[in-house]
């Protein structure tokens, strides 16, 4: 999944793996993972392969464990594969590679991973979780997350800066959801009442995503009006 622009030409937004670690922990894991990244390079493994395998692991963890209500183990598996964010970026830096293809691949697979995680929640609440309202909230989180990302990408593609991040971005959505899911899974180990953390987190993510979507749409509307006005003024001055 994604790397920063310095490593593989990615957009400079925080990826899930980096969002889950503070700067000191990132520095530590970067040092720890550098020999492993170098080993993979010597074996002929490409950063894109690591990105694909990392995404496959996240998808498997979400769609195998979450629909069964195994939130703790599902989150453990997802978290392990999230470290591919650090490995493939490290490999790209060692190779000195920066590519548009890499940026495209990362962004696309990030959306796949997001969909699998919230899809896993939806499947649980549609089945064993037996809560149609939370199933709907999970689907809303999935859909709104995709649209929030699209609004910024589409605005930038038509030449607007989209100078707003919003209340809840991708990293926040996933960290809130995964941390809550991991702790909620401790209910099966006898921790009472903790299973309610996940529903609360999903509602927080849903509301935050809606607010973020509105923020970005309003920003794009304002910026587009300003751009059109400036273009009209330039045309009139000719």
N, C-alpha and C positions, 0 to 999 in steps of 0.2 A: 504494500500500500504506500501512500505518498511520501515523497522526499521534498526538501526545500529547493528553491530555485538554484542554489549554489551547487547542488549535487547532481541533479538530473533535469534541470530545466523546469522544475515544478513551480506552481504558484506558491508564493510565500505565505501559506496559511498553515496553522498547526495541524499535524496529522494526529491520529488517535494515539499511536504509540508515544509520540513526543508529549502529547497533552497529559498522558498518564504519569509522566515523570517530571520532576522539577529539574532545573538546570544542572544541579549538582549530581543528581541521579543519572541524568542523561550523559554527563561527562564520564561518570564511572562506567556505565554500560557501554559507552562508545569505546573506551579503552579495553574493556573485557571482550567485546565482540569483534574488535579489529583483527585479532589473529584468526578467528573463525571466518570472517569475511575474506581474509587473504587466502585461507585454505580453500574456500569455495572458488575463488578466482583461479587458483592453481589447478583446480579440478575441472576448469572450463565451464563452471556454472555462471550464468549471466545474472545481472541484477533483475532483469525482467522475469527470469525463472523464479527467483526468490519471491518477487512480488506476486506472481501467479500462485505459487504454493502457499504463501501467507494468506492470500484471499481465500483459497480453497479450504484452508484450515479453519478460518473464521466462519465461513459458510457451513462447514460440517459441524463445528461446535454449536452453532446457533440452530441449525435445522435438525440435528440429531438429538441434542440434549434438551433444548428449551421446550419443544412440543411434548416431551415426556414430563415436564415439570422439574427437570434436573438442572436448576438454575446455578447451583454452586459449581458443579463439574463443568457445565457448559461455559461458564464464565472463566474458569481456569483454563480450559482449552483455548478459548478465544484470546485470552490475555497472552498465552504462550506464543500464539501465532502473530499477535500484534507486534511482537518484537522484530518481525520481518521488516517493519518500518525502519528500524535502526540498522538492520543488516544490509538491506539492499541499498540504502543511502550511503552506508560506509563503503560498500563495494564500488558504487558509482564514483565516489570521491577518489578512491584508490586508482580507479581506471581513468579518471579524468574525463568522464563522459557527461555530456549534457545534451539531451535530445527532446525534440517536440513529441516524438513517439512515446518516449518514457513518460512525459507529462500527461499525454492523452491516456496511456494505459493506466497510470496511477489513478487519475480522476475517475475513469470509467469503473475500475475495480473497487474504488472506494464506495461508489453508489451500489454496487453489487453486495458488498459487505454490509452496508447499512440496511439494505432491503432484507437480507437474510436475518439479521438480528431482530429487527422489529417484526418481520414475518414469523420468526420463531415464537415471539411473544403472542402474536395474533393466533397462531395455531394452537398454542396451549390454552388460551382463553376461549377459543372456539370449541375445544375438545374437553380435556380433563379438567381444565380450570373453570369451565362452565360459567363464563361471565361474558355475555354478549356486549355489554357496555365497554368493558376493558378490551375486548377484541376490536371493537370499533375505534377506541382510543389508540391502540397499537397500530392499526391501519392508518389512522390519521397521522401519527408520528412518522410512519414510513413515507406516506405521500407528501406531507408537508416538508419533510427533510429534503426530498428530491426537488421540490418546487423552490425552496429557499435557495438551494445551490444553483438552480437554473436561472433564477432572477438575476443573480449577480453575474453569472457567465453570459447571459443574453444581453444584459445592459452593457457589459464591457465589450461585447462583440459589435455593438453599434456605436462604439466610440465614447461611451460615458464612463466616468470614473467610478460610479456607484460607491461614493465615499461614505459608506456606513457598513459596520459589521453586523449590528443587531444584537438583541438580547441573548439569544441562544444559537451559537453556530454549531457546526458539525461536531467538533471535539467535545463541546459541552453536552450536546445531546447524547453522545455515546458514553462519555464518562459517567454522567448521572445515571443513565440506564444500566450500564454494566456493573457499576459499583452497587447499585440498589439490587440488581438481580443476584449478584454474588452473595450479598448479605441475606437476601430473602431465602436463598437456597439453604441457609443454615437452619431453617425451620425443620428440615428433615433430620437434622442432628439434635433436635430437641430444644432449640432456642425458641421460646414462646413469643408469639406476636410479631416476629420480625418479618414474616411473609408479607406484611402490609407495606413494606418499604417500596416494593416494585410498583404496585398500583399508584402510590403517591408520586413516585418518580415519573411514571408515564404521563400522569396528568400535568405535572410540572413541565415536562418536555413538550407536550401537546400545546399548552398555553404559551410557553416560551417560543415555540416554533411559529405559532400564529402571529404573535407580536413581531417577531423578526421578519416574517413575510410582509406584514403591513409596513414595517419600517423601510424595507428595501423597495417595495412598490412605490411608496410615497417619495423616496429619494430619487428613484429613476424618473418618476413623473416630473419632479422639480428640475432635475438636471436636464431632462430632454426639453422642457419648456425654455430653460435658460439657453441651451444650445441652439434651439430653433430661433429664438429671439436674436441671438448673436449673429446667426447666419443671415437672418433677414436684414439686420442692420448693415452687415457687410455688403449684401446685395444692393441695398438702397444707396450705399455710398459710392457705388461704381458709376 
